[in-house]
Amino acid sequence: MNYFLNKMSVLGVLILTSAFLISCTKDDSVPPPPTEGVGYSNGLFILNEGPFQSGTGTISYLNRDGSGQVGNIYQLANKLPLGNIVQSMNVDYYNGGNAFIVVNNANKIEVVNLKTFQQVETIEDITSPRYIIFTPFAEAFVSCWDNTIKVIDLDNYETVDEITVGTGPEKMLYSSLNEQIWVLNQGGFSVDSTITIINAQDHEILNILQVNAKPTGILKDKNDHVWVLCSGNGWNGFPDPDDNEGHLLCFDAESHDLLKDFPFPSTSEHPEKLVINSSGDELYYNSIDGIYKFGIADTALQTEPFIPRPYMFYGLGFDYATGFIYASDPLDYVQDGLVYRYDGNTGAAIDSIQAGIVPGEFYFTLLIVTD
């Protein structure tokens, strides 16, 4: 989440690229029964942050074909508000398949049953949590804006370790190739330019990589290379003489050596969000004039957007099951936002979906839970 933009009241220009609009469910009195044997476990979730520092965030669910959309599913299942701000969500497929919802301003993580979305546990007193990942060792790693990674024992949901990293840790990557956690230290309200690499078993820091300013996206490709998107110092739309350009970097996952470095052409362009297709060979990211695509074998960045747009999307996701790109627009950060769907191969618009207030992140389920 870009906190700078969350504090702004930015009026988005509504661009209708859809063939039809799927409206959000408005009757919050009784939750519709989840699909028998599957529930909410075979579709996708839109994480709506909610108004900044007030109200509550929400989560919307829909099937992959765009049908069956349900809004406020946590509130429907538990008769409780989720809290402010709904930052991210992940599912622990290693240890039982529960979903973990990171609620940033509420300093907590809600654990729910993925099929029913009913509350299992609340992990409290987690300072400004941002993202959560899991390992096969029954532990979760949580990035927090007190400049630490909290390690949670998933047998009892207690914090068993606290690892000091760089400033404003955000996205993380678990590399099963060598049992390592890569942590992007983006800087929080300031700027950091480091990646902390942690041993997933003994929690020891193995390396600290110096990279470009504001590392904001991380993933692995089909060759087990680690790609990192650095936004560069500065904010889109607010140029400053101290700004510097963003970079797309590629690392060897085992040696941590830098293999490729692609600098962006302008100090006023600060790309954000990084996702990869189901084949693991094409990257996508948001920039100031749309969504760009980059093949892992490319020798230069693309100069024209794959999906053009007059201004930058907010969230970005890729559904491996359908090959669809999801991109969000929070409009004015007060009313319900929109999510657009595109074909990941052609870039063609498919439709648009009404979401909640400030749709920021997506989560796509990996399998059908039937027991």
PLY file of the C-alpha trace (Angstrom):
ply
format ascii 1.0
element vertex 371
property float x
property float y
property float z
element edge 370
property int vertex1
property int vertex2
end_header
0.00 0.00 0.00
1.26 3.47 -0.84
0.66 5.45 2.34
1.47 8.72 0.60
-1.45 8.21 -1.75
-3.67 6.95 1.06
-3.31 10.37 2.70
-4.23 12.16 -0.48
-7.75 12.73 -1.74
-7.05 11.97 -5.36
-9.95 12.12 -7.78
-9.59 9.24 -10.22
-11.01 9.51 -13.72
-13.49 6.71 -14.24
-12.69 4.82 -17.42
-15.16 2.14 -18.39
-13.34 -0.56 -20.31
-15.81 -3.29 -19.49
-18.40 -5.13 -21.45
-20.48 -5.41 -18.30
-20.27 -4.54 -14.60
-20.64 -7.12 -11.86
-22.25 -5.34 -8.94
-21.29 -5.95 -5.31
-23.73 -7.77 -3.04
-25.53 -5.20 -0.87
-27.62 -7.37 1.45
-25.33 -7.90 4.44
-27.95 -9.49 6.69
-27.39 -13.17 5.88
-24.36 -14.61 4.11
-25.14 -16.71 1.07
-24.23 -20.33 1.66
-20.77 -21.15 0.31
-20.61 -23.73 -2.47
-20.93 -27.15 -0.87
-17.55 -28.70 -0.09
-15.65 -25.69 -1.40
-16.99 -22.52 0.19
-14.73 -19.56 -0.42
-11.70 -21.74 -1.15
-11.79 -21.84 -4.95
-11.87 -18.30 -6.22
-10.30 -14.94 -5.59
-10.38 -12.26 -2.95
-10.28 -8.49 -3.33
-8.79 -6.84 -0.26
-10.36 -3.44 0.30
-8.22 -1.37 2.66
-11.06 0.86 3.81
-10.90 4.58 4.65
-7.50 5.66 5.93
-7.47 5.79 9.77
-11.24 5.42 10.05
-13.91 2.81 9.51
-13.09 -0.73 8.51
-11.62 -2.54 5.57
-13.47 -5.37 3.88
-12.88 -8.40 1.71
-14.86 -9.28 -1.41
-14.98 -12.78 -2.90
-15.93 -13.97 -6.37
-15.64 -17.08 -8.47
-13.01 -17.14 -11.19
-15.63 -16.77 -13.92
-16.68 -13.46 -12.35
-19.91 -14.83 -10.86
-21.08 -15.18 -7.27
-19.54 -12.01 -5.90
-19.98 -11.52 -2.16
-18.88 -8.38 -0.34
-17.88 -8.02 3.32
-17.41 -11.76 3.73
-15.57 -11.50 7.05
-18.32 -9.37 8.57
-20.99 -11.68 7.17
-19.36 -14.78 8.62
-18.42 -13.34 12.02
-20.84 -10.42 12.64
-17.78 -8.28 13.37
-15.94 -5.57 11.44
-12.54 -6.61 10.16
-10.68 -3.45 11.14
-8.54 -0.75 9.57
-6.54 -1.12 7.25
-6.86 -4.48 5.47
-3.34 -4.71 4.07
-2.84 -8.24 2.74
-3.90 -11.88 2.94
-2.19 -15.23 2.50
-3.18 -18.87 2.96
-1.07 -21.38 4.89
-1.24 -24.37 2.57
1.67 -26.01 4.42
-0.17 -26.30 7.74
-3.89 -26.79 7.35
-5.05 -24.21 4.83
-6.30 -21.39 7.06
-6.33 -17.84 5.70
-4.41 -15.09 7.50
-5.64 -11.51 7.06
-3.16 -8.77 7.94
-4.94 -5.71 9.38
-2.34 -2.97 9.49
-3.69 -0.09 11.57
-5.44 -2.51 13.95
-2.08 -4.18 14.73
-3.49 -7.65 14.32
-3.82 -10.69 12.08
-7.14 -12.47 11.76
-6.98 -16.22 11.12
-10.06 -17.66 9.41
-11.24 -20.95 7.98
-10.81 -20.58 4.23
-14.06 -22.37 3.34
-16.38 -20.56 5.74
-14.32 -17.45 6.59
-15.26 -17.92 10.22
-12.72 -16.71 12.75
-10.23 -19.25 14.10
-7.86 -16.98 16.02
-6.83 -13.34 16.39
-3.10 -12.66 16.64
-2.86 -9.32 18.44
-0.17 -6.82 19.41
1.66 -7.11 16.07
2.96 -3.60 15.42
1.93 -2.29 11.99
1.96 -5.64 10.18
2.20 -5.57 6.40
2.63 -9.01 4.82
2.79 -12.63 5.95
4.40 -15.74 4.42
4.66 -19.35 5.60
7.25 -22.10 5.70
6.91 -25.90 6.01
8.27 -25.59 9.57
4.89 -24.52 11.05
5.98 -20.89 11.24
4.83 -17.64 9.72
7.00 -14.61 9.03
5.32 -11.19 9.32
6.87 -7.94 8.07
6.18 -5.04 10.44
6.80 -1.33 10.26
8.64 -1.34 13.57
11.49 -2.59 11.34
11.18 -6.20 12.42
10.08 -9.57 11.12
7.90 -11.37 13.65
8.07 -15.18 13.62
4.76 -16.81 14.62
4.48 -20.40 15.86
1.47 -21.75 14.01
0.77 -24.40 16.62
-0.17 -21.79 19.22
-0.17 -18.49 17.23
2.44 -16.96 19.54
5.40 -14.81 18.54
8.55 -16.88 19.08
11.15 -14.58 17.54
11.69 -11.02 16.38
14.29 -10.29 13.72
15.52 -6.73 13.24
15.79 -5.85 9.55
15.88 -2.61 7.55
13.42 0.27 7.55
9.83 -0.40 6.56
9.96 -4.09 5.56
7.24 -5.03 3.10
6.95 -7.88 0.60
8.79 -11.15 1.30
9.69 -14.27 -0.64
10.19 -17.78 0.71
12.74 -19.65 -1.39
12.33 -23.39 -0.86
15.44 -23.90 -2.98
17.62 -23.04 0.03
15.10 -22.40 2.84
15.57 -18.64 2.84
13.33 -15.64 3.42
14.02 -12.56 1.29
12.70 -9.35 2.89
12.29 -6.11 0.95
13.09 -3.10 3.14
11.17 -0.42 1.28
11.56 2.37 3.82
8.10 2.95 5.26
7.62 6.72 5.48
11.25 7.19 4.48
13.45 5.35 1.96
15.47 2.16 2.31
17.53 0.34 -0.31
18.23 -3.08 1.17
17.09 -6.70 1.09
17.54 -8.83 4.20
17.97 -12.57 3.60
17.09 -14.83 6.56
17.55 -18.53 7.20
13.99 -19.86 7.49
14.96 -22.56 10.00
17.20 -20.84 12.56
16.12 -17.23 11.79
19.72 -16.04 11.36
20.43 -13.19 8.93
22.50 -14.59 6.07
23.01 -11.51 3.92
22.00 -7.89 3.43
21.91 -6.84 -0.20
22.34 -3.21 -1.20
19.92 -2.44 -4.02
18.22 0.60 -5.50
15.80 2.79 -3.59
12.44 1.42 -2.43
12.39 -2.29 -3.36
8.67 -2.88 -3.76
8.09 -6.19 -5.58
9.69 -9.64 -5.44
9.04 -13.03 -7.06
10.76 -16.08 -8.54
10.67 -17.09 -12.20
10.64 -20.55 -13.77
14.44 -20.69 -13.53
14.41 -20.00 -9.77
15.90 -16.56 -10.35
14.67 -13.83 -8.00
13.32 -10.65 -9.58
13.06 -7.43 -7.56
11.32 -4.23 -8.64
12.71 -1.04 -7.08
10.51 2.03 -7.43
13.30 4.56 -6.94
13.26 7.59 -4.66
10.24 9.83 -5.23
6.49 9.76 -5.74
4.63 9.56 -9.02
3.11 12.92 -9.89
5.24 14.82 -7.37
8.66 15.31 -9.01
11.58 16.44 -6.87
15.24 17.18 -7.70
16.33 14.39 -5.33
14.37 11.71 -7.21
16.16 8.80 -8.84
15.08 6.14 -11.30
13.61 2.75 -10.57
15.30 -0.54 -11.45
14.24 -4.08 -12.32
16.81 -6.49 -10.88
17.45 -10.21 -11.26
19.39 -12.27 -8.67
20.73 -15.78 -8.37
18.66 -17.33 -5.57
21.56 -19.36 -4.17
24.61 -17.11 -4.52
22.63 -13.85 -4.18
24.66 -12.45 -7.09
23.09 -9.73 -9.23
22.56 -11.17 -12.72
20.70 -8.37 -14.51
19.93 -4.71 -13.90
17.40 -2.79 -16.00
17.18 0.91 -15.04
14.03 2.82 -15.91
14.53 5.76 -18.25
13.15 8.58 -16.10
13.57 9.79 -12.51
9.89 10.80 -12.55
8.69 7.25 -13.27
8.31 5.07 -10.17
6.94 1.62 -11.07
5.09 -0.41 -8.44
3.65 -3.89 -7.91
5.22 -6.91 -9.58
3.44 -10.10 -10.64
4.30 -13.04 -12.89
2.32 -15.26 -15.24
1.55 -18.92 -14.69
4.45 -20.03 -16.92
6.91 -18.05 -14.82
8.40 -16.27 -17.82
6.59 -12.92 -18.09
6.50 -10.15 -15.51
3.92 -7.38 -15.20
4.11 -4.11 -13.24
2.24 -0.83 -12.84
3.65 2.41 -14.16
2.43 5.94 -14.72
0.76 5.20 -18.07
-0.51 1.66 -17.61
0.61 -1.92 -17.11
3.90 -3.06 -18.63
5.00 -6.57 -19.57
8.57 -7.88 -19.47
9.77 -11.30 -20.63
12.50 -12.79 -18.45
14.63 -13.30 -21.60
14.18 -9.69 -22.75
17.30 -7.56 -23.03
15.60 -4.20 -22.47
12.52 -2.77 -20.80
9.48 -2.16 -22.96
8.92 1.46 -23.95
5.16 1.17 -24.49
2.58 -0.14 -22.00
1.02 -3.55 -22.55
-2.26 -2.13 -21.21
-2.33 1.66 -21.75
-4.02 3.93 -19.24
-3.93 7.71 -18.66
-2.93 7.24 -15.03
-1.53 4.55 -12.77
-3.46 1.59 -11.42
-3.32 1.02 -7.65
-3.34 -2.76 -7.14
-2.18 -5.51 -9.49
-2.69 -9.27 -9.53
-2.39 -12.26 -11.85
-4.62 -15.33 -11.61
-2.63 -18.41 -12.63
-5.81 -20.45 -13.15
-7.37 -18.15 -15.76
-4.44 -16.12 -17.05
-6.31 -12.91 -16.20
-4.68 -9.71 -14.98
-6.52 -7.85 -12.22
-5.91 -4.13 -11.67
-7.63 -1.83 -9.21
-8.69 1.82 -9.17
-9.59 3.36 -5.77
-11.24 6.35 -7.50
-11.33 9.07 -4.80
-10.38 6.78 -1.85
-13.82 7.46 -0.32
-16.35 5.69 -2.53
-16.25 2.07 -3.60
-13.45 1.37 -6.06
-13.28 -0.66 -9.24
-11.31 -3.70 -10.37
-10.58 -4.30 -14.05
-9.86 -7.68 -15.63
-7.67 -8.16 -18.70
-6.47 -11.07 -20.79
-2.87 -11.74 -19.76
-1.87 -12.83 -23.26
-3.43 -10.08 -25.36
-4.08 -7.27 -22.88
-7.71 -7.10 -24.02
-10.23 -5.78 -21.49
-12.64 -8.42 -20.18
-14.86 -6.61 -17.70
-14.89 -4.51 -14.54
-15.99 -5.32 -11.01
-17.26 -3.03 -8.29
-15.18 -3.53 -5.14
-15.07 -1.92 -1.70
-13.28 1.22 -0.53
-9.64 1.31 -1.72
-9.17 -2.11 -3.33
-5.43 -2.65 -2.91
-4.41 -6.31 -3.00
-5.69 -9.59 -4.43
-5.43 -13.17 -3.30
-6.04 -16.09 -5.66
-6.62 -19.51 -4.12
-4.31 -22.30 -5.20
-6.50 -25.37 -4.81
-9.95 -26.65 -3.89
-10.34 -27.57 -0.22
-12.93 -30.36 0.07
-12.51 -31.86 3.54
0 1
1 2
2 3
3 4
4 5
5 6
6 7
7 8
8 9
9 10
10 11
11 12
12 13
13 14
14 15
15 16
16 17
17 18
18 19
19 20
20 21
21 22
22 23
23 24
24 25
25 26
26 27
27 28
28 29
29 30
30 31
31 32
32 33
33 34
34 35
35 36
36 37
37 38
38 39
39 40
40 41
41 42
42 43
43 44
44 45
45 46
46 47
47 48
48 49
49 50
50 51
51 52
52 53
53 54
54 55
55 56
56 57
57 58
58 59
59 60
60 61
61 62
62 63
63 64
64 65
65 66
66 67
67 68
68 69
69 70
70 71
71 72
72 73
73 74
74 75
75 76
76 77
77 78
78 79
79 80
80 81
81 82
82 83
83 84
84 85
85 86
86 87
87 88
88 89
89 90
90 91
91 92
92 93
93 94
94 95
95 96
96 97
97 98
98 99
99 100
100 101
101 102
102 103
103 104
104 105
105 106
106 107
107 108
108 109
109 110
110 111
111 112
112 113
113 114
114 115
115 116
116 117
117 118
118 119
119 120
120 121
121 122
122 123
123 124
124 125
125 126
126 127
127 128
128 129
129 130
130 131
131 132
132 133
133 134
134 135
135 136
136 137
137 138
138 139
139 140
140 141
141 142
142 143
143 144
144 145
145 146
146 147
147 148
148 149
149 150
150 151
151 152
152 153
153 154
154 155
155 156
156 157
157 158
158 159
159 160
160 161
161 162
162 163
163 164
164 165
165 166
166 167
167 168
168 169
169 170
170 171
171 172
172 173
173 174
174 175
175 176
176 177
177 178
178 179
179 180
180 181
181 182
182 183
183 184
184 185
185 186
186 187
187 188
188 189
189 190
190 191
191 192
192 193
193 194
194 195
195 196
196 197
197 198
198 199
199 200
200 201
201 202
202 203
203 204
204 205
205 206
206 207
207 208
208 209
209 210
210 211
211 212
212 213
213 214
214 215
215 216
216 217
217 218
218 219
219 220
220 221
221 222
222 223
223 224
224 225
225 226
226 227
227 228
228 229
229 230
230 231
231 232
232 233
233 234
234 235
235 236
236 237
237 238
238 239
239 240
240 241
241 242
242 243
243 244
244 245
245 246
246 247
247 248
248 249
249 250
250 251
251 252
252 253
253 254
254 255
255 256
256 257
257 258
258 259
259 260
260 261
261 262
262 263
263 264
264 265
265 266
266 267
267 268
268 269
269 270
270 271
271 272
272 273
273 274
274 275
275 276
276 277
277 278
278 279
279 280
280 281
281 282
282 283
283 284
284 285
285 286
286 287
287 288
288 289
289 290
290 291
291 292
292 293
293 294
294 295
295 296
296 297
297 298
298 299
299 300
300 301
301 302
302 303
303 304
304 305
305 306
306 307
307 308
308 309
309 310
310 311
311 312
312 313
313 314
314 315
315 316
316 317
317 318
318 319
319 320
320 321
321 322
322 323
323 324
324 325
325 326
326 327
327 328
328 329
329 330
330 331
331 332
332 333
333 334
334 335
335 336
336 337
337 338
338 339
339 340
340 341
341 342
342 343
343 344
344 345
345 346
346 347
347 348
348 349
349 350
350 351
351 352
352 353
353 354
354 355
355 356
356 357
357 358
358 359
359 360
360 361
361 362
362 363
363 364
364 365
365 366
366 367
367 368
368 369
369 370
